């Protein structure tokens, strides 16, 4: 497996985690829910970085950034 493929799959996995958190947040924001709690724990470091880059941004900005990174990885690496 090359670095390009590994990076593409990693970015894809992260993108789906963020999308999953966004979808789950529509139904519940209860941290006692183990599934939602897991999504929050895994994606919170990414959200912290995203909040520094986009202070008033939402999940859509983070997803768009990840998609752009994936396109750049596939095209230029």
C-alpha contacts under 8 A as a table, 3 or more apart, distances in Angstrom:
res1	aa1	res2	aa2	distance
1	X	5	X	6.51
1	X	6	X	6.76
2	X	5	X	5.45
2	X	6	X	6.30
3	X	6	X	5.03
3	X	7	X	5.99
4	X	7	X	5.22
4	X	8	X	6.10
4	X	73	X	6.60
4	X	74	X	6.99
4	X	77	X	6.04
5	X	8	X	5.02
5	X	9	X	6.16
6	X	9	X	5.25
6	X	10	X	6.11
7	X	10	X	5.03
7	X	11	X	6.09
7	X	73	X	7.41
8	X	11	X	5.26
8	X	12	X	6.09
8	X	70	X	5.87
8	X	73	X	6.63
8	X	74	X	6.98
9	X	12	X	4.92
9	X	13	X	6.06
10	X	13	X	5.10
10	X	14	X	6.23
11	X	14	X	5.09
11	X	15	X	6.04
11	X	66	X	6.55
11	X	69	X	7.74
11	X	70	X	6.32
12	X	15	X	5.03
12	X	16	X	6.30
12	X	66	X	7.98
12	X	70	X	7.40
13	X	16	X	5.26
13	X	17	X	6.25
14	X	17	X	5.02
14	X	18	X	6.30
14	X	43	X	7.84
14	X	66	X	7.98
15	X	18	X	5.24
15	X	19	X	6.24
15	X	63	X	6.06
15	X	66	X	6.26
15	X	67	X	7.51
16	X	19	X	4.94
16	X	20	X	5.88
17	X	20	X	4.97
17	X	21	X	6.15
17	X	39	X	6.85
17	X	43	X	6.93
18	X	21	X	5.09
18	X	22	X	6.23
18	X	39	X	7.97
18	X	43	X	6.46
18	X	59	X	7.32
18	X	62	X	7.93
18	X	63	X	7.00
19	X	22	X	5.04
19	X	23	X	6.22
19	X	59	X	7.92
19	X	63	X	7.37
20	X	23	X	5.13
20	X	24	X	6.07
20	X	39	X	7.53
21	X	24	X	5.09
21	X	25	X	6.00
21	X	36	X	7.04
21	X	39	X	5.72
21	X	40	X	6.91
21	X	43	X	7.86
22	X	25	X	5.16
22	X	26	X	6.74
22	X	59	X	6.91
23	X	26	X	5.40
23	X	27	X	7.28
24	X	27	X	5.39
24	X	28	X	6.14
24	X	29	X	7.78
24	X	36	X	6.57
25	X	28	X	5.16
25	X	29	X	5.50
25	X	36	X	7.71
26	X	29	X	7.81
28	X	36	X	7.64
29	X	36	X	7.33
30	X	33	X	5.72
30	X	36	X	7.42
30	X	37	X	7.95
31	X	34	X	7.21
31	X	36	X	6.52
31	X	37	X	5.20
32	X	37	X	6.84
33	X	36	X	5.53
33	X	37	X	5.99
34	X	37	X	4.98
34	X	38	X	6.07
35	X	38	X	5.15
35	X	39	X	6.40
36	X	39	X	5.12
36	X	40	X	6.18
37	X	40	X	5.12
37	X	41	X	6.16
38	X	41	X	5.17
38	X	42	X	6.19
39	X	42	X	5.27
39	X	43	X	6.03
40	X	43	X	5.32
40	X	44	X	5.53
41	X	44	X	5.58
41	X	45	X	7.94
42	X	45	X	7.20
43	X	46	X	5.37
43	X	47	X	6.31
44	X	47	X	4.87
44	X	48	X	6.16
45	X	48	X	5.13
45	X	49	X	6.53
46	X	49	X	5.27
46	X	50	X	6.11
47	X	50	X	4.81
47	X	51	X	5.94
47	X	62	X	7.61
48	X	51	X	5.15
48	X	52	X	6.47
49	X	52	X	5.22
49	X	53	X	6.47
50	X	53	X	5.12
50	X	54	X	5.77
50	X	55	X	7.67
50	X	57	X	7.73
50	X	61	X	7.96
50	X	62	X	6.14
51	X	54	X	5.00
51	X	55	X	4.78
51	X	56	X	7.24
51	X	57	X	6.71
52	X	55	X	5.63
54	X	57	X	4.73
54	X	58	X	7.91
54	X	61	X	7.51
57	X	60	X	7.68
57	X	61	X	5.95
57	X	62	X	7.96
58	X	61	X	5.63
58	X	62	X	7.02
59	X	62	X	5.17
59	X	63	X	6.27
60	X	63	X	5.06
60	X	64	X	6.05
61	X	64	X	5.11
61	X	65	X	6.12
62	X	65	X	5.10
62	X	66	X	6.27
63	X	66	X	5.12
63	X	67	X	6.16
64	X	67	X	5.07
64	X	68	X	6.15
65	X	68	X	5.15
65	X	69	X	6.21
66	X	69	X	5.01
66	X	70	X	6.16
67	X	70	X	5.03
67	X	71	X	6.25
68	X	71	X	5.10
68	X	72	X	6.21
69	X	72	X	5.08
69	X	73	X	6.10
70	X	73	X	5.05
70	X	74	X	6.17
71	X	74	X	5.23
71	X	75	X	5.98
72	X	75	X	5.12
72	X	76	X	5.69
72	X	77	X	7.57
73	X	76	X	5.59
73	X	77	X	5.30
74	X	77	X	6.07
